[in-house]
Every structure is written in C-alpha cells, then in structure tokens.
Amino acid sequence: MQQIILVVLAIVLGLGFGALTGGFAFSSLVCVVAGVFLVTPSLFKFDTHDLKLVGHHMPTFGRNLAINYLILPLIALVIGFASRDIGIAGALFLLALLPGGGMVMMWIKTSGANPKLGFILFMLNLALLLPVTLVFSQFFDLASPYFPAPDLSQTTAATGRSVRPFAPFVILIVIPFLLSRLARASSPKLISFVERHQQIISKATMFGIVFYLFSLSTSQMLFSVELMALAKAVVATAAFYAAAVLVAGMVTKDTPEGRAVYWHVVTRYITLALILAVFSIDTFGATFILPVMVAYFIQIGAAGALRSRMLARSGAMPA
C-alpha cells in the first residue's frame, strides 16, 4: 500500500507540475540516476563467479527465457492487436520484454524465494536489454500496417527521438557494473551504508523518477487522451498481467527456485519502460504511455497480494 501511495503521489504531483508550468524537457540524466541509484546497489554482492549457477540451473534459466521472451511477448501481441491501438500494443510489447524490475529482489527476498538465483535471473534479464531494445525498435515499422494510424496531433512537444538501443545498455548495465566494482574495491563503508538504507534510497529514487517523467512536456499529452482509450488501456494491461500470473502459476513450482522464476514473470521493469516510453511517444502517440502508467497500480497492488498468498501457502507470516 505504501508503494502505491508513493507512486500515485508522484504521478499526481508530476502531472500537476507539468500542467502548471508546461513541463520539463527530457534529459537523459534520468537514465543515469536510475542506473546509479536503482541498479548499482543491486550489483554490490554480485560476483562474476556466481554465473556458474547458470550451468547448475539450466532448466530454470531456459524456462525464464521461454516465458519472458517468447510466451509473454506473444500474449502481449495478441492483446495489443485486439485493442486496435498501436500505442497500447507497443507499450504492452515493451512491458512483456522487460521482466523483473527495481523492486523484484524485495519481493523475492520477502516471499521465501531463492534470492541468489533470483539475482542471477535479474542480471541475465538486464544483460538482454540490448537485444530487447533492438527488437522493440523494429516494432512500429512491422506492426503499423495492421493498426489504424496513431493520432500524432498532440505530439508536437515530444522528444523527437527514437529508442537508441546501445544507450540504455551502457547507462543501465555497463556504468552501474563499473561503479559497483569501484565501490567494492575502494569503499566498503559506502556499500554498508547503501545496503542499510537501500529501501529508502530505492523508494526516493523511484518517486523522483516517476515525478520527473510525469512532469515532462510529453506527459501532458495524457490530458488529450479520450476516456475510452484510457478504459481500453486499463482492460488490456489488466489482461496482460492476468495472463502473466496464470502462466507463472502453471509453469513454476512452489519451491524457492520456482518462486524466483515466478517473480520474474509476474513483475515488469515498469520504471525502465516509462523511461523508454518517453523516447517513443511521438511515434506511437499519447496512448503509448497509458499501459505503463496503469502497470504501476496493477503491479504494485498485485505483488503485495501474491506475496501474502505465497507466504500463507508456506505457513509463514508476512514481514
């Protein structure tokens, strides 16, 4: 509940600030902030020799790849096509390609899942960010013949940029990895401080990023979206998450290892999706940002309920 309140407050304040001032221009520094404060702390305990776990859990990693990069994208494409809105379809496809997220390790650690395996899955999914953005960058050209043309009449304030595949990979993986190696080698006290306050740092960073992204001039296009489009985005996003939960329940076992995969199926990296959405809203139209916004409410609320159900099933009490 606290996370939902935090996100809602950031969205409302961001949209209000943008409406009053005309909004910020986009700066790629927000990607740097996300990399430094959300990704880097997760890498402090990562040792390259931990990758040997991949060989010990090949079926688990194969299941993760099949679900997150084949099954869920296909489901997203079907739901997106049914929406008849290329903005909604593109956003669902992007969400499908971005499993896990900044809070996934918290859910893993507090639900009886295997945290070490969960972290390796988190790292492998991040490592696939480069091919993921390369695939997504082709989506509009391939899909647009099958959809009505998007309404771009309100996108004059958009960034005018497309997704640059190598930029997210460098900013969100290479730089945080190098920073984490530097901290491990030279500043154990800094690592100890960050680990003690990691939840506060993550929540503050998430609040700041969401506020900033919703206060951008591009985000003000939300006020031009019709109510029917919003309703369609809510239904489509809810259907996608329902399908993800159903698939996760069917193909994962109720073991610590299975639960680690489960969380990487039912959660999406929505903050990263929102950052990438800013680069593409002038291509897909204002509806592109709607499923990402709706995903915040669905994912954070559903994750808490799923965690409670998981703990109740194992006889543990929520922390």
WONORWO-V323638 format. One record per pair of residues at least 24 apart in sequence whose ideal C-beta (glycine too) atoms are under 10 Angstrom apart, sorted by sequence separation. I is the first residue (numbers start at 0). J is the second residue. If there is no record, write none. Layout:
I,J + I,J
This chain:
71,95 + 72,96 + 99,123 + 100,124 + 138,162 + 243,267 + 267,291 + 269,293 + 70,95 + 71,96 + 98,123 + 99,124 + 136,161 + 240,265 + 269,294 + 270,295 + 69,95 + 98,124 + 99,125 + 136,162 + 240,266 + 269,295 + 68,95 + 71,98 + 97,124 + 98,125 + 135,162 + 136,163 + 240,267 + 267,294 + 67,95 + 68,96 + 96,124 + 97,125 + 136,164 + 239,267 + 266,294 + 269,297 + 67,96 + 98,127 + 133,162 + 135,164 + 269,298 + 67,97 + 68,98 + 97,127 + 132,162 + 134,164 + 267,297 + 269,299 + 67,98 + 96,127 + 97,128 + 132,163 + 133,164 + 236,267 + 267,298 + 66,98 + 67,99 + 96,128 + 132,164 + 133,165 + 266,298 + 98,131 + 131,164 + 132,165 + 265,298 + 266,299 + 64,98 + 96,130 + 97,131 + 130,164 + 132,166 + 63,98 + 96,131 + 97,132 + 129,164 + 132,167 + 133,168 + 266,301 + 63,99 + 95,131 + 96,132 + 128,164 + 129,165 + 131,167 + 132,168 + 265,301 + 266,302 + 131,168 + 265,302 + 93,131 + 96,134 + 97,135 + 129,167 + 130,168 + 93,132 + 96,135 + 128,167 + 129,168 + 266,305 + 95,135 + 128,168 + 129,169 + 262,302 + 265,305 + 93,134 + 127,168 + 128,169 + 92,134 + 93,135 + 96,138 + 125,167 + 126,168 + 128,170 + 92,135 + 125,168 + 128,171 + 129,172 + 262,305 + 128,172 + 261,305 + 262,306 + 93,138 + 127,172 + 89,135 + 92,138 + 125,171 + 126,172 + 125,172 + 262,309 + 258,306 + 261,309 + 89,138 + 88,138 + 89,139 + 92,142 + 122,172 + 125,175 + 126,176 + 88,139 + 125,176 + 239,290 + 258,309 + 63,116 + 67,120 + 85,138 + 86,139 + 89,142 + 236,289 + 237,290 + 240,293 + 59,113 + 85,139 + 88,142 + 89,143 + 122,176 + 232,286 + 235,289 + 236,290 + 239,293 + 240,294 + 88,143 + 218,273 + 231,286 + 232,287 + 235,290 + 236,291 + 239,294 + 243,298 + 258,313 + 60,116 + 63,119 + 64,120 + 68,124 + 228,284 + 232,288 + 233,289 + 236,292 + 237,293 + 241,297 + 253,309 + 56,113 + 59,116 + 63,120 + 67,124 + 85,142 + 88,145 + 89,146 + 158,215 + 228,285 + 229,286 + 232,289 + 233,290 + 236,293 + 237,294 + 240,297 + 244,301 + 248,305 + 85,143 + 88,146 + 157,215 + 158,216 + 159,217 + 212,270 + 218,276 + 228,286 + 231,289 + 232,290 + 235,293 + 236,294 + 239,297 + 240,298 + 243,301 + 247,305 + 255,313 + 60,119 + 64,123 + 68,127 + 72,131 + 79,138 + 87,146 + 156,215 + 157,216 + 158,217 + 217,276 + 218,277 + 221,280 + 230,289 + 231,290 + 232,291 + 233,292 + 234,293 + 237,296 + 253,312 + 41,101 + 56,116 + 59,119 + 60,120 + 63,123 + 64,124 + 67,127 + 85,145 + 86,146 + 89,149 + 156,216 + 157,217 + 209,269 + 213,273 + 217,277 + 220,280 + 224,284 + 225,285 + 229,289 + 232,292 + 233,293 + 236,296 + 237,297 + 241,301 + 253,313 + 40,101 + 52,113 + 55,116 + 59,120 + 63,124 + 85,146 + 155,216 + 156,217 + 209,270 + 212,273 + 217,278 + 220,281 + 223,284 + 224,285 + 225,286 + 228,289 + 232,293 + 236,297 + 240,301 + 244,305 + 41,103 + 68,130 + 72,134 + 76,138 + 80,142 + 83,145 + 84,146 + 85,147 + 156,218 + 208,270 + 212,274 + 215,277 + 218,280 + 223,285 + 224,286 + 232,294 + 236,298 + 37,100 + 38,101 + 41,104 + 52,115 + 53,116 + 56,119 + 60,123 + 64,127 + 68,131 + 72,135 + 79,142 + 83,146 + 84,147 + 85,148 + 86,149 + 154,217 + 156,219 + 157,220 + 208,271 + 211,274 + 217,280 + 222,285 + 229,292 + 233,296 + 37,101 + 40,104 + 52,116 + 56,120 + 67,131 + 82,146 + 83,147 + 85,149 + 86,150 + 153,217 + 156,220 + 205,269 + 209,273 + 212,276 + 217,281 + 220,284 + 221,285 + 224,288 + 229,293 + 233,297 + 237,301 + 36,101 + 37,102 + 80,145 + 84,149 + 155,220 + 205,270 + 208,273 + 212,277 + 215,280 + 220,285 + 221,286 + 224,289 + 49,115 + 52,118 + 53,119 + 68,134 + 76,142 + 79,145 + 80,146 + 84,150 + 153,219 + 154,220 + 204,270 + 208,274 + 211,277 + 219,285 + 220,286 + 49,116 + 52,119 + 53,120 + 79,146 + 153,220 + 218,285 + 220,287 + 221,288 + 33,101 + 51,119 + 52,120 + 152,220 + 153,221 + 217,285 + 220,288 + 221,289 + 49,118 + 50,119 + 53,122 + 93,162 + 151,220 + 153,222 + 154,223 + 44,114 + 49,119 + 53,123 + 150,220 + 153,223 + 217,287 + 218,288 + 44,115 + 152,223 + 153,224 + 217,288 + 221,292 + 50,122 + 45,118 + 49,122 + 50,123 + 150,223 + 215,288 + 44,118 + 45,119 + 150,224 + 218,292 + 150,225 + 213,288 + 42,118 + 45,121 + 212,288 + 41,118 + 45,122 + 150,228 + 42,121 + 212,291 + 213,292 + 41,121 + 42,122 + 212,292 + 41,122 + 38,121 + 42,125 + 209,292 + 38,122 + 41,125 + 209,295 + 38,125 + 205,295 + 105,197 + 104,197 + 105,198 + 102,198 + 105,201 + 104,201 + 171,268 + 102,201 + 2,102 + 101,201 + 102,202 + 171,271 + 101,202 + 2,105 + 101,204 + 102,205 + 171,274 + 101,205 + 167,271 + 170,274 + 100,205 + 101,208 + 167,274 + 167,275 + 166,275 + 167,278 + 166,278 + 162,275 + 162,276 + 162,277 + 163,278 + 162,278 + 160,277 + 161,278 + 162,279 + 160,278 + 161,279 + 158,277 + 159,278 + 160,279 + 157,277 + 158,278 + 160,280 + 161,281 + 162,282 + 157,278 + 158,279 + 160,281 + 161,282 + 157,279 + 158,280 + 159,281 + 160,282 + 157,280 + 158,281 + 159,282 + 156,280 + 157,281 + 156,281 + 157,282 + 154,280 + 155,281 + 153,280 + 154,281 + 157,284 + 153,281 + 154,282 + 157,285 + 47,176 + 151,280 + 154,283 + 42,172 + 151,281 + 154,284 + 25,156 + 27,158 + 45,176 + 149,280 + 151,282 + 153,284 + 154,285 + 24,156 + 25,157 + 38,170 + 39,171 + 149,281 + 151,283 + 152,284 + 153,285 + 25,158 + 27,160 + 34,167 + 38,171 + 42,175 + 47,180 + 149,282 + 151,284 + 152,285 + 154,287 + 22,156 + 24,158 + 25,159 + 33,167 + 37,171 + 38,172 + 41,175 + 42,176 + 45,179 + 149,283 + 150,284 + 151,285 + 21,156 + 25,160 + 34,169 + 35,170 + 39,174 + 40,175 + 42,177 + 43,178 + 44,179 + 45,180 + 149,284 + 150,285 + 27,163 + 30,166 + 34,170 + 35,171 + 38,174 + 39,175 + 42,178 + 43,179 + 148,284 + 149,285 + 150,286 + 30,167 + 33,170 + 34,171 + 38,175 + 39,176 + 42,179 + 43,180 + 46,183 + 131,268 + 146,283 + 149,286 + 32,170 + 33,171 + 34,172 + 37,175 + 38,176 + 39,177 + 40,178 + 41,179 + 42,180 + 45,183 + 86,224 + 117,255 + 121,259 + 149,287 + 27,166 + 30,169 + 31,170 + 34,173 + 35,174 + 36,175 + 39,178 + 40,179 + 43,182 + 44,183 + 116,255 + 117,256 + 120,259 + 124,263 + 132,271 + 136,275 + 143,282 + 27,167 + 30,170 + 31,171 + 34,174 + 35,175 + 38,178 + 39,179 + 42,182 + 43,183 + 115,255 + 116,256 + 119,259 + 120,260 + 123,263 + 128,268 + 131,271 + 135,275 + 139,279 + 143,283 + 29,170 + 30,171 + 34,175 + 38,179 + 42,183 + 87,228 + 91,232 + 113,254 + 114,255 + 115,256 + 116,257 + 117,258 + 118,259 + 121,262 + 138,279 + 142,283 + 28,170 + 33,175 + 34,176 + 39,181 + 40,182 + 86,228 + 90,232 + 94,236 + 111,253 + 112,254 + 113,255 + 116,258 + 117,259 + 120,262 + 121,263 + 136,278 + 140,282 + 27,170 + 31,174 + 35,178 + 39,182 + 84,227 + 111,254 + 112,255 + 113,256 + 116,259 + 117,260 + 120,263 + 125,268 + 128,271 + 132,275 + 136,279 + 139,282 + 30,174 + 31,175 + 34,178 + 43,187 + 84,228 + 87,231 + 91,235 + 95,239 + 111,255 + 112,256 + 113,257 + 115,259 + 116,260 + 117,261 + 124,268 + 131,275 + 135,279 + 138,282 + 139,283 + 87,232 + 90,235 + 91,236 + 94,239 + 98,243 + 110,255 + 112,257 + 113,258 + 114,259 + 117,262 + 138,283 + 43,189 + 44,190 + 82,228 + 86,232 + 90,236 + 94,240 + 112,258 + 113,259 + 117,263 + 125,271 + 132,278 + 43,190 + 84,231 + 87,234 + 88,235 + 91,238 + 92,239 + 95,242 + 111,258 + 112,259 + 113,260 + 116,263 + 121,268 + 128,275 + 43,191 + 83,231 + 84,232 + 87,235 + 91,239 + 95,243 + 107,255 + 110,258 + 111,259 + 112,260 + 139,287 + 82,231 + 87,236 + 90,239 + 94,243 + 110,259 + 112,261 + 40,190 + 43,193 + 44,194 + 81,231 + 82,232 + 112,262 + 43,194 + 84,235 + 107,258 + 110,261 + 112,263 + 82,234 + 106,258 + 107,259 + 110,262 + 40,193 + 81,234 + 82,235 + 39,193 + 40,194 + 43,197 + 81,235 + 82,236 + 107,261 + 108,262 + 104,259 + 106,261 + 107,262 + 40,196 + 41,197 + 78,234 + 79,235 + 82,238 + 103,259 + 106,262 + 107,263 + 36,193 + 40,197 + 78,235 + 81,238 + 105,262 + 106,263 + 78,236 + 104,262 + 78,237 + 103,262 + 106,265 + 107,266 + 37,197 + 40,200 + 41,201 + 75,235 + 78,238 + 79,239 + 102,262 + 103,263 + 106,266 + 36,197 + 40,201 + 75,236 + 77,238 + 78,239 + 77,239 + 98,260 + 100,262 + 103,265 + 37,200 + 75,238 + 78,241 + 99,262 + 100,263 + 103,266 + 36,200 + 37,201 + 40,204 + 74,238 + 75,239 + 78,242 + 98,262 + 99,263 + 102,266 + 103,267 + 36,201 + 74,239 + 77,242 + 98,263 + 99,264 + 101,266 + 103,268 + 98,264 + 100,266 + 102,268 + 36,203 + 37,204 + 74,241 + 75,242 + 98,265 + 99,266 + 100,267 + 101,268 + 102,269 + 36,204 + 37,205 + 71,239 + 74,242 + 75,243 + 98,266 + 99,267 + 100,268 + 101,269 + 102,270 + 35,204 + 36,205 + 74,243 + 97,266 + 98,267 + 99,268 + 100,269 + 101,270 + 97,267 + 98,268 + 100,270 + 101,271 + 33,204 + 36,207 + 37,208 + 71,242 + 74,245 + 96,267 + 97,268 + 100,271 + 32,204 + 33,205 + 36,208 + 70,242 + 71,243 + 74,246 + 95,267 + 96,268 + 97,269 + 99,271 + 100,272 + 70,243 + 94,267 + 97,270 + 33,207 + 93,267 + 94,268 + 97,271 + 32,207 + 33,208 + 71,246 + 93,268 + 94,269 + 97,272 + 32,208 + 67,243 + 70,246 + 71,247 + 91,267 + 93,269 + 96,272 + 66,243 + 94,271 + 95,272 + 29,207 + 30,208 + 93,271 + 94,272 + 97,275 + 29,208 + 32,211 + 67,246 + 93,272 + 96,275 + 66,246 + 70,250 + 93,273 + 66,247 + 29,211 + 90,272 + 93,275 + 94,276 + 28,211 + 29,212 + 66,249 + 90,273 + 93,276 + 66,250 + 26,211 + 65,250 + 66,251 + 90,275 + 25,211 + 29,215 + 90,276 + 93,279 + 25,212 + 63,250 + 89,276 + 23,211 + 62,250 + 63,251 + 23,212 + 26,215 + 62,251 + 90,279 + 25,215 + 86,276 + 89,279 + 90,280 + 93,283 + 22,213 + 23,214 + 24,215 + 25,216 + 89,280 + 22,214 + 23,215 + 24,216 + 25,217 + 59,251 + 110,302 + 13,206 + 17,210 + 21,214 + 22,215 + 23,216 + 24,217 + 25,218 + 59,252 + 67,260 + 71,264 + 86,279 + 89,282 + 90,283 + 12,206 + 13,207 + 16,210 + 17,211 + 20,214 + 22,216 + 23,217 + 66,260 + 70,264 + 86,280 + 89,283 + 93,287 + 97,291 + 100,294 + 112,306 + 13,208 + 16,211 + 17,212 + 19,214 + 21,216 + 22,217 + 23,218 + 62,257 + 66,261 + 88,283 + 89,284 + 110,305 + 111,306 + 6,202 + 9,205 + 13,209 + 14,210 + 17,213 + 18,214 + 20,216 + 22,218 + 63,259 + 67,263 + 71,267 + 86,282 + 87,283 + 90,286 + 94,290 + 102,298 + 106,302 + 110,306 + 5,202 + 9,206 + 12,209 + 13,210 + 16,213 + 17,214 + 22,219 + 59,256 + 63,260 + 66,263 + 67,264 + 85,282 + 86,283 + 87,284 + 89,286 + 90,287 + 93,290 + 94,291 + 102,299 + 105,302 + 106,303 + 109,306 + 110,307 + 112,309 + 5,203 + 8,206 + 9,207 + 12,210 + 13,211 + 15,213 + 16,214 + 17,215 + 21,219 + 22,220 + 58,256 + 59,257 + 62,260 + 66,264 + 85,283 + 86,284 + 88,286 + 89,287 + 90,288 + 92,290 + 93,291 + 100,298 + 110,308 + 111,309 + 2,201 + 6,205 + 9,208 + 10,209 + 11,210 + 13,212 + 14,213 + 15,214 + 16,215 + 17,216 + 20,219 + 84,283 + 85,284 + 86,285 + 87,286 + 88,287 + 90,289 + 91,290 + 103,302 + 106,305 + 107,306 + 110,309 + 111,310 + 2,202 + 5,205 + 6,206 + 9,209 + 10,210 + 13,213 + 14,214 + 17,217 + 18,218 + 56,256 + 59,259 + 60,260 + 63,263 + 67,267 + 84,284 + 86,286 + 87,287 + 90,290 + 91,291 + 94,294 + 102,302 + 106,306 + 109,309 + 110,310 + 1,202 + 5,206 + 8,209 + 9,210 + 12,213 + 13,214 + 14,215 + 17,218 + 18,219 + 59,260 + 62,263 + 63,264 + 85,286 + 86,287 + 89,290 + 90,291 + 105,306 + 109,310 + 111,312 + 7,209 + 8,210 + 9,211 + 10,212 + 11,213 + 12,214 + 13,215 + 17,219 + 62,264 + 84,286 + 85,287 + 86,288 + 87,289 + 88,290 + 90,292 + 100,302 + 111,313 + 2,205 + 6,209 + 9,212 + 10,213 + 18,221 + 56,259 + 84,287 + 86,289 + 87,290 + 90,293 + 91,294 + 106,309 + 110,313 + 111,314 + 2,206 + 5,209 + 6,210 + 9,213 + 10,214 + 14,218 + 17,221 + 18,222 + 56,260 + 82,286 + 86,290 + 90,294 + 94,298 + 111,315 + 9,214 + 13,218 + 14,219 + 17,222 + 84,289 + 110,315 + 84,290 + 87,293 + 109,315 + 6,213 + 14,221 + 110,317 + 10,218 + 14,222 + 82,290 + 109,317 + 110,318 + 109,318 + 108,318 + 10,221 + 79,290 + 78,290 + 75,290 + 37,268 + 37,270 + 38,271 + 37,271 + 33,268 + 33,270 + 34,271 + 33,271 + 33,273 + 29,270 + 30,271 + 33,274 + 32,274 + 29,273 + 30,274 + 29,274 + 30,275 + 27,274 + 30,277 + 29,277 + 30,278 + 25,274 + 27,277 + 27,278 + 25,277 + 25,278 + 25,280 + 6,269 + 6,270 + 14,292 + 10,292 + 10,295 + 6,292 + 9,295 + 10,296 + 7,295 + 6,295 + 7,296 + 5,295 + 6,296 + 3,295 + 6,298 + 7,299 + 2,295 + 3,296 + 6,299 + 5,299 + 3,298 + 4,299 + 2,298 + 3,299 + 2,299 + 3,300 + 1,299 + 2,300 + 0,299 + 0,300 + 2,302 + 3,303 + 2,303 + 1,303 + 0,303
